Amino acid sequence: MPLVVLTALREPCALGSILGLGVRGVVSKRAEAIELARAASQVAAGRSYLCSDVQHIMGKRYTHRSAWACEATTALTEREQQVLDASRTGLSARKIAEQMQRSERSVQRQRRRAMEKLGLQADAELCHRP
């Protein structure tokens, strides 16, 4: 099913991940309303559409469209997902490390890496993610 995503995300990795899911259109919340209408029209016609803002963001990281959705580092590992799930409960890295029998540094690294992949800037954003 053709989808258009309206997003506030500005991280190339996160946008690449969205495209990797098969989304056909991506429009930034910073874009003008007409861009959303254009995206819907293009995607309904079987074409892809990226608003100019998203194209600019993606162009900073990737030089070819074919590479946008191919970055293997956008998927969370099982351990990164476990650490994020535990972090959402408000546990400190030290407590998570104790529970999961890992080093505190490993937990901190896994949380930081997962947040980078998801385009999150602050721990508080974890509570608002599905």
Secondary structure, 3 states (H helix, E strand, C coil): CCCEEEECCCCHHHHHHHHHCCCCEEEECCCCHHHHHHHHHHHHCCCCEECHHHHHHHHHHCCCHHHHCCCHHHCCCHHHHHHHHHHCCCCCHHHHHHHHCCCHHHHHHHHHHHHHHHCCCCHHHHHHCC
